[in-house]
């Protein structure tokens, strides 16, 4: 990186938190009504929406927009993201994620890396199942978009024998990773597949750039979405290895897009994006998805907020501390609690399975959380809230909502 004799600017942890949250779209006045424009601006600011199949409260990709914008029509987001020919595609950007169509060529190098690692020349499953992959390519050319469950397995009889659903799904997933097929929307959350050559505009399909330039653009987008961060923060956003990310950061510092700074208490060097705002305060009340960019990199969440967060979905029930689907509670510029939510859609109840506060949570945590839960009930199309007596906030939350506190012993969760 270029050497400078100037003094490295120093920022406080509070400034770093507010910069990071502002870059993520918090602290802005909420729109009176949220439409397509606001949704596009929010996704554009984040650069991607991570997907996850867990639906106990709400699927993850719906939650970042609600956290930043308030209630909106999920059908509008579905039309943008899951309708065939929508403005967004899926790829392995962070994990499986929705990205703008225009970003698809930036991952060509990853597609080629996947092919080198798993393709026919590497041996393994792809080489052993060449006839199935050839048949899938032909089937997609004939049928257009399909879901794995729609494939007529009997039509897939070939040298490999009868191909079951699991083989078809695996084959489609390999072609998806290689960039030969793309997502063509989803039906009841099941991904549909189409040949890239039929679903991607020629100017995107034919776009090529050196890997280092693509990585530089991705790190630039990551730095903009972070506002402030370390090399590892920027690299993790799009799952880029540290060495190519380091070269990209060096170029962005040399060009003036990134400014080296120090943050009190941070052990690693930090970088501030030149367009980042440094607000004096952030006003926000939000529940964050476990896969929200604010918290998905757990070390960064701990460094920024002093908040140690681990999702407990895969933890045996008797070993869980905070709950199956515990969402961090953001109030202003701090993570001050955790709320485990479940949408009982049959009975139209939002169930607060536990509610916990962090040390130093502000005095108005409970009323602000209560208002947010009431907004959430309306957004989810539910009718009532049920609070179960787990966690130090549960009793006061039930009182604030004027609902009975349900004993954990009478629930099945």
C-alpha positions in Angstrom: 0.0 0.0 0.0 1.1 3.5 -0.6 3.1 5.1 2.2 2.0 8.3 3.8 3.6 10.5 6.5 0.2 11.9 7.5 -1.2 10.8 10.8 -3.7 8.0 10.6 -7.1 9.2 11.7 -8.4 7.7 14.9 -12.0 6.8 15.5 -13.8 5.7 18.7 -15.8 2.4 18.9 -19.0 4.4 18.9 -18.1 6.2 15.7 -17.2 2.9 14.1 -20.6 1.4 15.1 -22.5 4.4 13.7 -20.5 4.4 10.5 -21.2 0.7 10.0 -24.9 1.0 10.7 -25.3 4.0 8.5 -23.6 2.2 5.6 -26.1 -0.6 6.1 -29.0 1.8 5.8 -29.9 2.3 9.4 -30.6 5.7 10.9 -32.5 7.0 7.8 -36.1 8.2 8.0 -38.4 5.4 7.1 -40.6 5.9 4.0 -44.3 6.5 4.5 -44.9 3.6 2.1 -42.3 1.2 0.9 -42.4 0.2 -2.8 -40.1 -1.2 -5.4 -37.8 1.8 -5.5 -37.1 1.6 -1.8 -36.6 -2.2 -1.9 -34.1 -1.8 -4.8 -32.2 0.9 -3.0 -31.9 -1.2 0.1 -30.7 -4.3 -1.8 -28.4 -2.1 -3.8 -26.9 -0.7 -0.6 -26.3 -4.2 0.8 -25.2 -5.7 -2.5 -26.9 -9.1 -1.7 -29.6 -10.8 0.3 -28.5 -14.1 1.9 -31.0 -17.0 1.5 -31.8 -19.5 4.2 -34.6 -22.1 4.2 -35.6 -21.8 7.9 -39.1 -20.5 8.1 -39.9 -20.7 11.8 -40.5 -17.0 12.0 -39.8 -15.6 8.5 -37.4 -16.5 5.8 -34.1 -14.7 6.2 -34.1 -12.7 2.9 -37.3 -10.9 3.9 -35.9 -9.5 7.2 -33.2 -7.0 6.2 -35.7 -4.8 4.3 -38.2 -5.0 7.2 -35.4 -4.1 9.7 -34.4 -1.0 7.6 -37.7 0.1 6.0 -40.5 -1.2 8.2 -43.5 -3.1 6.9 -43.6 -3.7 3.1 -45.4 -6.0 0.7 -43.4 -9.2 0.5 -45.0 -10.0 -2.9 -43.2 -7.0 -4.3 -39.9 -8.4 -3.2 -40.9 -11.8 -4.6 -41.5 -10.3 -8.0 -38.1 -8.6 -8.0 -36.3 -11.7 -6.8 -38.1 -14.9 -7.5 -40.2 -14.2 -10.6 -38.6 -15.5 -13.8 -36.7 -12.7 -15.5 -36.7 -10.6 -12.2 -34.0 -8.1 -11.4 -32.0 -10.4 -9.2 -30.3 -13.8 -9.5 -29.0 -16.3 -7.1 -25.4 -17.3 -6.7 -22.8 -18.3 -4.1 -21.9 -14.7 -3.3 -21.6 -14.9 0.5 -23.5 -18.1 1.0 -26.4 -18.7 -1.3 -27.6 -15.2 -2.0 -29.6 -13.0 -4.2 -27.5 -10.6 -6.2 -28.3 -8.0 -8.9 -28.2 -9.4 -12.4 -25.5 -7.0 -13.3 -23.2 -8.5 -10.6 -23.4 -12.0 -12.1 -20.3 -11.6 -14.3 -18.2 -10.5 -11.2 -18.4 -14.2 -10.1 -17.2 -15.7 -13.3 -13.9 -16.4 -11.7 -15.6 -18.3 -8.9 -17.6 -20.3 -11.4 -14.4 -21.2 -13.2 -12.7 -22.1 -9.9 -15.7 -24.4 -9.1 -15.3 -26.1 -12.5 -11.6 -26.7 -11.9 -12.3 -28.1 -8.5 -15.3 -30.3 -9.2 -15.5 -30.5 -13.0 -15.0 -33.6 -15.2 -11.3 -33.2 -15.4 -11.1 -33.2 -11.6 -12.7 -36.6 -11.5 -15.3 -37.5 -8.8 -19.0 -37.2 -9.1 -19.2 -34.9 -12.2 -16.9 -37.2 -14.2 -18.8 -40.3 -13.2 -22.2 -38.7 -14.1 -21.4 -37.1 -17.4 -24.4 -38.7 -19.2 -26.8 -37.3 -16.6 -25.3 -33.8 -17.0 -25.6 -34.0 -20.8 -29.2 -35.1 -20.5 -29.9 -32.2 -18.1 -28.5 -29.7 -20.5 -30.7 -31.1 -23.3 -33.7 -31.2 -21.0 -33.3 -27.5 -20.0 -32.8 -26.6 -23.7 -36.1 -28.2 -24.5 -38.1 -27.3 -21.4 -36.8 -23.9 -20.4 -36.9 -23.4 -16.6 -37.5 -26.4 -14.4 -37.3 -27.3 -10.7 -35.5 -30.4 -9.8 -38.7 -32.0 -8.6 -40.4 -31.4 -12.0 -37.8 -33.4 -13.9 -39.3 -36.6 -15.4 -36.9 -39.1 -14.0 -37.9 -41.8 -16.3 -36.8 -39.7 -19.2 -33.4 -39.6 -17.7 -32.6 -43.3 -18.2 -29.1 -43.6 -19.7 -25.8 -45.2 -19.3 -25.9 -44.4 -15.6 -29.2 -46.2 -15.1 -32.3 -44.7 -13.6 -31.6 -41.3 -12.2 -33.3 -40.4 -9.0 -34.3 -37.0 -7.7 -31.1 -36.6 -5.6 -28.9 -37.2 -8.6 -30.9 -34.7 -10.7 -30.7 -32.1 -7.9 -27.0 -32.7 -7.5 -26.4 -32.4 -11.2 -28.4 -29.2 -11.5 -26.5 -27.7 -8.5 -23.1 -28.5 -10.1 -24.2 -26.8 -13.3 -25.4 -23.9 -11.3 -22.1 -23.5 -9.5 -20.3 -23.7 -12.9 -22.4 -20.9 -14.3 -23.9 -23.2 -17.0 -27.4 -22.8 -15.5 -28.8 -19.9 -13.4 -31.7 -19.5 -11.0 -34.9 -18.7 -12.8 -37.0 -17.8 -9.8 -38.4 -20.0 -7.1 -41.8 -21.8 -6.6 -42.7 -22.3 -2.9 -39.0 -21.6 -2.2 -37.8 -24.4 -4.5 -35.2 -23.1 -6.9 -35.9 -23.3 -10.7 -33.1 -23.7 -13.1 -32.5 -22.5 -16.7 -29.6 -22.5 -19.1 -27.6 -19.4 -18.6 -27.5 -18.8 -22.4 -31.3 -18.5 -22.4 -31.8 -16.5 -19.2 -28.9 -14.1 -19.1 -28.7 -11.1 -21.5 -25.8 -11.4 -24.0 -23.9 -8.4 -22.6 -23.8 -10.1 -19.2 -23.3 -13.7 -20.5 -20.4 -12.7 -22.6 -18.8 -10.3 -20.1 -15.3 -11.3 -19.1 -12.8 -9.6 -16.9 -9.5 -10.6 -15.1 -10.1 -12.2 -11.7 -8.1 -9.4 -10.0 -10.4 -6.7 -11.4 -13.5 -8.7 -10.5 -12.2 -9.1 -6.9 -11.3 -5.4 -6.8 -14.9 -4.5 -7.7 -16.3 -6.9 -5.1 -14.0 -5.6 -2.4 -15.0 -2.1 -3.3 -18.7 -3.0 -3.0 -18.0 -4.8 0.3 -16.2 -1.7 1.7 -19.0 0.5 0.7 -21.5 -1.8 2.4 -19.4 -1.9 5.5 -18.5 1.8 5.7 -15.6 0.8 7.9 -13.9 -2.5 8.4 -10.8 -4.6 8.4 -9.3 -6.6 5.6 -11.0 -9.8 6.9 -14.3 -8.0 7.1 -14.1 -6.9 3.5 -13.0 -10.3 2.3 -15.7 -12.2 4.1 -18.6 -10.3 2.6 -18.2 -12.1 -0.7 -16.1 -15.0 0.6 -12.9 -13.8 -1.0 -9.5 -15.3 0.2 -7.3 -12.9 2.1 -4.4 -12.6 -0.3 -6.5 -11.4 -3.3 -8.5 -9.2 -1.0 -5.3 -7.7 0.4 -4.2 -6.8 -3.2 -7.6 -5.2 -3.8 -7.5 -3.2 -0.6 -4.0 -2.0 -1.6 -5.3 -0.7 -4.9 -8.4 0.9 -3.3 -6.1 2.7 -0.8 -3.8 3.9 -3.6 -6.8 5.2 -5.5 -8.2 7.0 -2.4 -11.4 5.0 -2.2 -10.3 3.6 1.2 -8.6 5.6 3.9 -6.5 3.8 6.6 -7.8 4.6 10.1 -7.4 3.2 13.6 -10.3 2.3 15.9 -9.7 2.2 19.6 -9.7 -1.5 20.8 -9.4 -3.0 17.3 -6.3 -5.1 16.9 -6.3 -5.2 13.1 -5.8 -2.2 10.8 -9.0 -0.6 9.7 -10.2 1.2 6.5 -12.9 3.8 6.0 -14.7 4.1 2.7 -14.4 7.6 1.4 -18.2 7.9 1.0 -19.0 6.7 4.4 -21.1 8.9 6.7 -20.1 9.5 10.3 -23.4 10.3 12.0 -23.5 11.7 15.5 -26.3 9.4 16.4 -28.3 6.5 15.0 -32.0 6.1 15.7 -33.3 2.6 15.0 -35.3 -0.2 16.5 -35.0 -3.5 14.6 -34.7 -7.2 14.9 -32.0 -8.6 12.8 -31.9 -11.9 10.9 -29.1 -14.2 12.0 -28.0 -13.8 8.3 -28.1 -10.0 8.3 -24.8 -8.5 7.1 -24.6 -6.5 10.4 -24.2 -9.7 12.4 -23.4 -12.6 10.0 -19.6 -12.2 10.6 -19.7 -13.1 14.3 -16.2 -11.7 15.1 -17.1 -8.4 13.6 -20.4 -8.3 15.6 -18.4 -8.9 18.7 -15.8 -6.3 17.8 -18.3 -3.6 16.9 -21.0 -4.2 19.5 -19.4 -6.4 22.2 -22.1 -8.9 21.3 -21.2 -12.6 21.2 -23.8 -14.2 18.9 -24.2 -17.8 17.9 -27.3 -19.2 16.2 -28.6 -22.2 18.1 -30.7 -23.9 15.3 -28.2 -26.8 15.3 -27.8 -27.0 19.1 -29.8 -29.7 20.9 -32.8 -28.2 22.6 -31.6 -28.9 26.1 -28.3 -27.1 25.4 -29.8 -23.9 23.9 -29.2 -20.8 25.9 -31.2 -18.1 24.0 -33.5 -20.1 21.7 -33.9 -21.9 18.4 -34.2 -18.7 16.2 -32.9 -15.9 18.4 -32.8 -12.5 16.6 -30.4 -9.7 17.8 -32.3 -6.6 18.9 -30.8 -3.4 17.6 -31.8 -0.2 19.5 -30.1 2.9 18.1 -26.4 2.0 17.7 -26.2 -1.0 20.1 -27.3 -4.6 20.1 -29.2 -4.8 23.4 -31.0 -8.1 23.4 -32.1 -11.3 21.8 -35.7 -12.4 20.9 -36.6 -15.9 19.8 -39.7 -15.7 17.6 -42.0 -18.2 16.0 -44.9 -17.4 13.7 -47.8 -19.7 14.4 -49.5 -19.1 11.1 -52.4 -21.6 11.7 -53.5 -19.8 14.9 -52.3 -16.3 13.7 -50.1 -15.9 16.7 -46.6 -14.4 16.9 -45.0 -16.4 19.7 -42.1 -14.7 21.7 -40.4 -17.9 22.9 -37.8 -16.0 24.9 -36.6 -12.4 25.3 -33.3 -11.5 26.8 -31.5 -8.2 27.5 -27.8 -7.5 27.3 -25.9 -5.7 30.0 -26.4 -2.0 29.8 -29.6 -2.2 27.7 -31.4 1.2 27.8 -34.3 1.8 30.1 -36.8 2.0 27.1 -35.9 -1.3 25.7 -39.1 -3.0 26.6 -41.6 -0.4 25.2 -39.6 0.0 22.0 -39.5 -3.8 21.6 -43.2 -4.0 22.3 -44.0 -1.5 19.6 -41.7 -3.3 17.1 -43.5 -6.6 17.8 -46.9 -5.0 17.2 -45.6 -3.8 13.9 -44.2 -7.2 13.2 -47.6 -8.9 13.9 -49.3 -6.6 11.4 -46.6 -7.1 8.7 -46.8 -10.9 9.1 -50.6 -10.9 8.8 -51.0 -12.3 12.3 -53.4 -11.2 15.0 -52.0 -11.7 18.5 -48.8 -11.9 20.5 -48.0 -14.6 23.0 -45.1 -14.2 25.4 -43.5 -17.3 27.0 -41.8 -16.8 30.3 -38.2 -17.4 29.2 -35.6 -14.7 29.5 -35.2 -11.7 31.8 -37.3 -9.4 29.5 -40.3 -11.7 29.1 -42.3 -10.7 32.2 -42.0 -6.9 31.6 -42.6 -7.4 27.9 -45.9 -9.3 28.5 -46.9 -6.5 30.9 -46.1 -3.8 28.3 -48.1 -5.7 25.7 -50.9 -6.4 28.2 -50.9 -10.1 27.4 -50.7 -13.1 29.8 -47.2 -14.5 30.5 -47.3 -18.2 29.4 -45.4 -20.6 31.5 -42.6 -22.5 29.6 -43.9 -25.7 31.1 -47.1 -25.6 29.0 -45.3 -25.1 25.7 -43.8 -27.6 23.4 -40.8 -25.5 22.3 
